[in-house]
Amino acid sequence: MPAPPDGKPTVLIVDDTPANLDLLVEILRGEFRTKVAINGEKALELAGSGNPPDVILLDIMMPGINGYEVCQRLKANPATSAIPVIFVTAMSEVEDETRGLEIGGVDYVTKPISPPIVKARIRTHLAVSAQSRELQRMVMRLEAQAFELSEFNRTLEARVAEGVGQLERLGRLKRFFSPSVVDMLLSNSAEDPLKSHRREVAAVFVDLRGFTAFTETSDPEDVMQVLGEYHEGMGRMVMAYGGSLEHFAGDGMMIYFNDPVEIDNPAGVAVQMAIAMQECFATLGAGWHKRGYALSMGIGVAQGFATIGAIGFEGRRDYGVIGTVTNLAARLCGEATGGQILISHRVYGFVADFARTAPIGELQIKGFSRPILAYAVQGYLDGAARPRRV
């Protein structure tokens, strides 16, 4: 119901006697806006207009449609049923008042009227009407919220199942990929990396030197502590450079670049990580040396095409990379001495502009029919721009 321009409530006065209309208009002047109707038909017309009154003062004895019938029609019409109707009449019998209240009137005032009582009754029923409208709005809001809750509960099982599936996928992916890569994969902006596919990758194999002798002369608790520190340190480097970890194998690990996220220079980033790993290992090795452990680390880096995807069986699948590039990285690592990084000739072509290298010559490597030309990475060239990390 639109509010009047002056903010005052509107009272519709219905009476067939002009003197009664004038009296009520004068009584209500100043506090209320008023409209008048001299018969029931006019009252129904004004009440059903686009700007209905806030309350109706209704006489009973009128020619044509009497007050009782007007009230009944008002209450039968959804557009006017909520307007409070106060009967103002000379009919003072209990039966008359009872009938008026039974058909929907909210109050019954007999003539001659008392101006303060009439205004007090109007204020009371305007307040009650406002509270009723607010209660109705609250009920509608509660019904809307109940519907939303019902819809939420209806879809909860599906969303829980979807969430569980995502958590399971997250757990699988976190075993192999950096957090940023996992976030990308879970956002559905990349294909499932465990689906078999072929791609050129840079492979890095890392292995400890002196580990066998160390395990033969040390307690199992010391071995596990050293392995934990080693994996923790090297794992931080893998995450920092955005590598994909295929597996841990005791003191060895295999890392790949360019899958599932493609990068501009995977060999360059792989070599940069290898240098950082040796720097990190130097700190670890110094601490182990003080405890009497003579350990060092060799690294091999190669680049080439491989088939990548899930391997295993139902209930136990892992991320696997299959191809000559993996064998070459592992063989180069096996040829590397402690503290050394050996790279293939193909990798050398991608890092020669920033890495300081020394040729090792051609190596006769098991599993390869031809000698492999290898280089040792000795650090960075002075002032060279390093490859951008993932």
C-alpha positions as CSV (number, residue, x, y, z in Angstrom):
1,M,0.0,0.0,0.0
2,P,1.7,3.3,-1.1
3,A,2.1,5.9,1.7
4,P,0.4,9.2,1.3
5,P,2.6,12.2,0.4
6,D,2.3,13.7,3.9
7,G,2.8,10.4,5.7
8,K,-0.6,10.6,7.4
9,P,-2.8,7.5,7.5
10,T,-6.0,7.7,5.3
11,V,-9.4,7.1,6.9
12,L,-12.4,6.4,4.7
13,I,-15.7,7.7,6.3
14,V,-18.9,6.0,5.1
15,D,-22.2,7.6,6.1
16,D,-25.3,8.7,4.3
17,T,-25.9,11.7,6.6
18,P,-23.8,14.7,5.5
19,A,-23.8,16.2,9.0
20,N,-22.2,13.0,10.4
21,L,-19.5,13.1,7.6
22,D,-18.7,16.7,8.3
23,L,-18.4,16.0,12.1
24,L,-16.0,13.0,11.6
25,V,-13.9,14.9,9.0
26,E,-13.5,17.8,11.5
27,I,-12.6,15.5,14.4
28,L,-9.9,13.7,12.4
29,R,-8.5,16.8,10.7
30,G,-4.8,17.3,11.3
31,E,-3.9,13.8,12.4
32,F,-5.4,11.9,9.5
33,R,-6.2,12.3,5.8
34,T,-9.8,11.6,5.1
35,K,-12.0,10.4,2.2
36,V,-15.8,10.3,2.3
37,A,-18.5,8.1,0.7
38,I,-22.3,8.6,1.1
39,N,-23.3,5.1,0.3
40,G,-22.0,1.5,0.2
41,E,-21.3,1.4,-3.5
42,K,-19.1,4.4,-3.4
43,A,-17.3,3.0,-0.3
44,L,-16.5,-0.2,-2.2
45,E,-15.2,1.8,-5.2
46,L,-12.9,3.9,-3.1
47,A,-11.6,0.9,-1.0
48,G,-10.8,-1.0,-4.1
49,S,-9.0,1.8,-5.9
50,G,-5.2,2.0,-6.5
51,N,-4.8,4.0,-3.3
52,P,-6.9,2.3,-0.7
53,P,-7.5,3.7,2.8
54,D,-5.7,2.5,5.9
55,V,-8.9,2.2,8.0
56,I,-12.7,2.5,7.3
57,L,-15.3,4.1,9.6
58,L,-18.6,2.4,8.4
59,D,-22.2,3.3,9.2
60,I,-24.7,0.4,9.1
61,M,-28.1,1.9,8.2
62,M,-27.7,3.2,4.6
63,P,-29.9,3.1,1.5
64,G,-28.9,0.5,-1.1
65,I,-26.1,-1.7,0.3
66,N,-26.1,-1.5,4.1
67,G,-22.9,-1.5,6.2
68,Y,-23.0,-5.2,7.0
69,E,-23.0,-6.1,3.3
70,V,-20.2,-3.6,2.5
71,C,-18.1,-5.2,5.2
72,Q,-18.8,-8.7,3.9
73,R,-17.8,-7.7,0.4
74,L,-14.6,-6.0,1.6
75,K,-13.6,-9.1,3.5
76,A,-14.3,-11.3,0.6
77,N,-12.0,-9.3,-1.7
78,P,-8.3,-10.2,-1.2
79,A,-7.4,-6.6,-2.3
80,T,-9.4,-5.1,0.6
81,S,-9.7,-7.9,3.2
82,A,-6.9,-6.6,5.4
83,I,-8.3,-3.0,5.8
84,P,-9.6,-2.6,9.3
85,V,-13.3,-1.8,9.5
86,I,-14.7,0.1,12.5
87,F,-18.5,0.3,12.6
88,V,-19.8,3.7,13.7
89,T,-23.6,3.5,14.1
90,A,-26.6,4.4,16.2
91,M,-27.5,0.7,16.4
92,S,-26.6,-0.1,20.0
93,E,-28.1,-3.5,20.5
94,V,-25.7,-6.3,21.6
95,E,-26.9,-8.4,18.6
96,D,-26.0,-5.7,16.2
97,E,-22.5,-5.4,17.6
98,T,-22.1,-9.1,17.6
99,R,-23.1,-9.4,14.0
100,G,-20.7,-6.6,13.0
101,L,-17.7,-8.3,14.7
102,E,-18.6,-11.7,13.4
103,I,-18.6,-10.6,9.7
104,G,-15.1,-9.0,10.0
105,G,-15.4,-5.7,11.8
106,V,-12.5,-5.0,14.2
107,D,-14.4,-2.6,16.4
108,Y,-17.9,-1.1,17.1
109,V,-18.5,2.5,18.2
110,T,-22.1,3.7,18.9
111,K,-23.4,7.2,18.3
112,P,-23.3,9.8,19.7
113,I,-19.5,9.4,19.4
114,S,-16.8,10.6,21.7
115,P,-14.0,12.2,19.5
116,P,-11.1,11.1,21.8
117,I,-12.4,7.5,21.8
118,V,-12.9,7.4,18.0
119,K,-9.3,8.7,17.4
120,A,-8.0,6.2,20.0
121,R,-9.7,3.3,18.4
122,I,-8.4,4.3,15.0
123,R,-4.8,4.6,16.3
124,T,-5.1,1.2,18.0
125,H,-6.3,-0.6,14.9
126,L,-3.8,1.2,12.6
127,A,-1.0,-0.1,15.0
128,V,-2.5,-3.6,15.0
129,S,-2.8,-3.6,11.2
130,A,0.8,-2.5,10.8
131,Q,1.9,-5.3,13.1
132,S,-0.2,-7.8,11.2
133,R,1.4,-6.7,7.9
134,E,4.9,-7.0,9.4
135,L,4.0,-10.4,10.8
136,Q,2.8,-11.4,7.3
137,R,6.1,-10.2,5.8
138,M,8.0,-12.2,8.4
139,V,6.0,-15.3,7.6
140,M,6.7,-14.9,3.9
141,R,10.4,-14.5,4.6
142,L,10.4,-17.6,6.8
143,E,8.5,-19.5,4.1
144,A,11.1,-18.4,1.5
145,Q,13.9,-19.4,3.9
146,A,12.2,-22.8,4.5
147,F,12.0,-23.3,0.8
148,E,15.7,-22.5,0.3
149,L,16.6,-24.8,3.2
150,S,14.5,-27.5,1.7
151,E,16.3,-27.1,-1.7
152,F,19.6,-27.0,0.2
153,N,18.9,-30.3,1.9
154,R,17.6,-31.8,-1.3
155,T,20.9,-31.2,-3.0
156,L,23.1,-31.7,0.0
157,E,23.7,-35.4,-0.7
158,A,24.8,-34.8,-4.2
159,R,27.1,-31.9,-3.1
160,V,28.6,-34.0,-0.3
161,A,29.3,-36.8,-2.7
162,E,30.9,-34.3,-5.1
163,G,33.0,-32.8,-2.2
164,V,34.2,-36.2,-1.2
165,G,35.1,-37.0,-4.7
166,Q,37.1,-33.8,-5.0
167,L,38.9,-34.5,-1.7
168,E,39.8,-37.9,-2.9
169,R,41.1,-36.4,-6.2
170,L,42.9,-33.7,-4.2
171,G,44.6,-36.4,-2.1
172,R,45.8,-38.2,-5.2
173,L,47.1,-35.2,-7.0
174,K,48.9,-33.7,-4.0
175,R,51.1,-36.8,-4.0
176,F,52.6,-35.7,-7.3
177,F,52.0,-32.0,-8.0
178,S,52.8,-28.7,-6.5
179,P,49.8,-26.9,-4.7
180,S,49.4,-24.3,-7.5
181,V,49.1,-27.1,-10.1
182,V,46.6,-29.0,-7.9
183,D,44.5,-25.8,-7.5
184,M,44.5,-25.4,-11.3
185,L,43.5,-29.0,-11.9
186,L,40.7,-28.9,-9.3
187,S,39.3,-25.7,-11.0
188,N,38.7,-27.8,-14.1
189,S,40.9,-25.5,-16.2
190,A,43.1,-28.5,-17.2
191,E,42.5,-32.1,-18.2
192,D,43.0,-35.0,-15.9
193,P,46.8,-35.5,-15.7
194,L,46.3,-39.2,-14.9
195,K,44.7,-39.8,-18.3
196,S,47.3,-41.3,-20.6
197,H,48.9,-38.8,-23.0
198,R,52.2,-38.0,-24.7
199,R,54.4,-34.9,-24.1
200,E,57.9,-33.7,-24.2
201,V,59.2,-33.3,-20.6
202,A,62.4,-32.5,-18.7
203,A,63.2,-35.4,-16.3
204,V,65.3,-35.0,-13.2
205,F,66.7,-38.0,-11.3
206,V,68.2,-37.5,-7.8
207,D,70.1,-40.1,-5.8
208,L,72.4,-40.2,-2.7
209,R,76.0,-41.3,-2.7
210,G,77.2,-43.4,0.2
211,F,73.7,-44.3,1.3
212,T,74.2,-48.1,1.2
213,A,77.3,-47.9,3.4
214,F,75.4,-45.5,5.7
215,T,72.5,-47.9,6.1
216,E,74.8,-50.8,6.9
217,T,76.5,-49.0,9.7
218,S,73.6,-47.0,11.2
219,D,70.6,-47.7,13.3
220,P,67.3,-47.7,11.5
221,E,66.1,-44.7,13.5
222,D,69.1,-42.7,12.2
223,V,68.5,-43.8,8.7
224,M,64.8,-42.8,8.8
225,Q,65.7,-39.4,10.3
226,V,68.3,-38.7,7.6
227,L,65.8,-39.8,4.9
228,G,63.1,-37.5,6.4
229,E,65.5,-34.5,6.4
230,Y,66.6,-35.3,2.9
231,H,63.1,-35.7,1.5
232,E,61.9,-32.6,3.3
233,G,64.7,-30.5,1.9
234,M,64.5,-31.8,-1.7
235,G,60.7,-31.8,-1.6
236,R,60.7,-28.0,-0.8
237,M,62.8,-27.5,-3.9
238,V,60.4,-29.5,-6.1
239,M,57.4,-27.5,-4.8
240,A,59.3,-24.2,-5.2
241,Y,60.1,-24.8,-8.8
242,G,56.7,-26.3,-9.7
243,G,57.9,-29.8,-10.5
244,S,55.8,-32.9,-10.8
245,L,57.0,-35.7,-8.5
246,E,56.6,-39.2,-10.0
247,H,57.9,-41.2,-7.0
248,F,60.3,-41.5,-4.1
249,A,62.4,-44.7,-4.2
250,G,64.3,-44.8,-1.0
251,D,67.1,-42.3,-1.5
252,G,66.2,-41.6,-5.1
253,M,63.4,-39.5,-6.6
254,M,62.2,-38.7,-10.1
255,I,60.8,-35.2,-11.0
256,Y,59.3,-33.9,-14.3
257,F,58.6,-30.5,-15.8
258,N,56.2,-29.5,-18.5
259,D,53.4,-31.8,-17.3
260,P,50.6,-31.3,-16.5
261,V,51.4,-27.5,-16.9
262,E,53.3,-26.6,-20.0
263,I,56.2,-24.1,-19.5
264,D,58.5,-22.3,-21.9
265,N,61.8,-23.8,-20.9
266,P,61.3,-27.0,-18.9
267,A,64.9,-28.0,-19.2
268,G,66.0,-24.6,-17.9
269,V,63.7,-24.7,-14.9
270,A,64.8,-28.3,-14.2
271,V,68.5,-27.3,-14.1
272,Q,67.7,-24.3,-12.0
273,M,66.0,-26.6,-9.5
274,A,68.9,-29.1,-9.6
275,I,71.4,-26.2,-8.7
276,A,69.1,-25.2,-5.8
277,M,68.9,-28.8,-4.7
278,Q,72.7,-29.1,-4.5
279,E,72.9,-25.9,-2.6
280,C,70.3,-27.1,-0.1
281,F,72.0,-30.5,0.2
282,A,75.3,-28.8,1.0
283,T,73.7,-27.4,4.2
284,L,72.2,-30.8,5.0
285,G,75.4,-32.6,4.3
286,A,77.4,-30.4,6.6
287,G,75.1,-31.2,9.5
288,W,75.3,-34.9,8.7
289,H,79.1,-34.8,8.5
290,K,79.2,-33.5,12.0
291,R,77.3,-36.6,13.0
292,G,79.7,-38.9,11.1
293,Y,77.6,-39.5,8.0
294,A,79.4,-39.3,4.7
295,L,76.7,-38.6,2.2
296,S,76.5,-36.7,-1.1
297,M,74.1,-36.4,-4.0
298,G,74.2,-36.8,-7.7
299,I,71.6,-35.5,-10.2
300,G,70.9,-36.3,-13.8
301,V,68.7,-34.2,-16.2
302,A,67.4,-35.1,-19.6
303,Q,64.7,-33.9,-22.0
304,G,62.5,-35.9,-24.4
305,F,59.1,-37.3,-25.2
306,A,57.3,-39.7,-22.8
307,T,54.0,-41.3,-22.3
308,I,52.4,-40.1,-19.1
309,G,49.4,-41.2,-17.1
310,A,48.1,-43.6,-14.4
311,I,49.7,-47.0,-14.0
312,G,48.7,-49.8,-11.7
313,F,45.5,-51.5,-11.0
314,E,42.0,-50.7,-9.5
315,G,42.5,-49.5,-5.9
316,R,46.2,-48.7,-6.4
317,R,47.2,-46.4,-9.2
318,D,50.1,-44.1,-9.5
319,Y,51.3,-41.3,-11.8
320,G,53.8,-42.8,-14.2
321,V,56.1,-41.5,-16.9
322,I,57.4,-44.0,-19.5
323,G,60.0,-43.3,-22.1
324,T,63.7,-43.2,-22.9
325,V,64.0,-39.8,-21.3
326,T,63.4,-41.3,-17.8
327,N,66.1,-44.0,-18.4
328,L,68.5,-41.3,-19.6
329,A,68.0,-39.1,-16.6
330,A,68.5,-42.1,-14.2
331,R,71.6,-43.2,-16.0
332,L,73.1,-39.7,-16.0
333,C,72.4,-39.5,-12.3
334,G,74.2,-42.9,-11.8
335,E,77.3,-41.5,-13.6
336,A,77.3,-38.3,-11.6
337,T,79.7,-38.1,-8.6
338,G,78.7,-36.6,-5.3
339,G,77.7,-32.9,-5.7
340,Q,77.6,-33.2,-9.5
341,I,74.8,-32.4,-11.9
342,L,75.0,-34.2,-15.3
343,I,72.8,-33.1,-18.2
344,S,72.3,-34.5,-21.7
345,H,73.3,-32.6,-24.9
346,R,69.7,-31.7,-25.6
347,V,69.4,-30.1,-22.2
348,Y,72.7,-28.3,-22.7
349,G,71.2,-26.5,-25.7
350,F,68.4,-25.0,-23.5
351,V,70.7,-23.9,-20.6
352,A,73.9,-22.8,-22.2
353,D,72.9,-19.1,-22.0
354,F,72.6,-19.0,-18.2
355,A,74.3,-22.1,-16.8
356,R,78.1,-22.6,-16.4
357,T,78.9,-26.0,-17.8
358,A,81.8,-28.3,-18.5
359,P,81.8,-31.1,-21.1
360,I,82.2,-34.5,-19.7
361,G,82.6,-36.2,-23.1
362,E,80.8,-39.2,-24.5
363,L,79.5,-41.7,-21.9
364,Q,78.9,-45.4,-22.6
365,I,75.6,-45.8,-20.8
366,K,73.8,-49.1,-20.3
367,G,70.7,-49.4,-22.4
368,F,71.8,-46.9,-25.1
369,S,73.5,-48.2,-28.2
370,R,75.4,-45.0,-28.9
371,P,77.6,-42.9,-26.6
372,I,75.8,-40.1,-24.8
373,L,77.4,-36.6,-24.8
374,A,77.1,-35.2,-21.3
375,Y,77.9,-31.9,-19.5
376,A,78.4,-31.1,-15.9
377,V,76.5,-28.0,-14.5
378,Q,78.8,-25.9,-12.3
379,G,76.5,-23.1,-11.4
380,Y,75.3,-19.9,-13.1
381,L,77.1,-17.7,-15.6
382,D,77.8,-14.2,-14.1
383,G,75.0,-11.8,-14.9
384,A,72.9,-14.4,-16.8
385,A,69.1,-14.2,-16.8
386,R,67.6,-17.3,-15.1
387,P,64.6,-19.1,-16.4
388,R,61.2,-18.1,-14.9
389,R,59.8,-20.5,-12.4
390,V,56.3,-21.9,-12.9
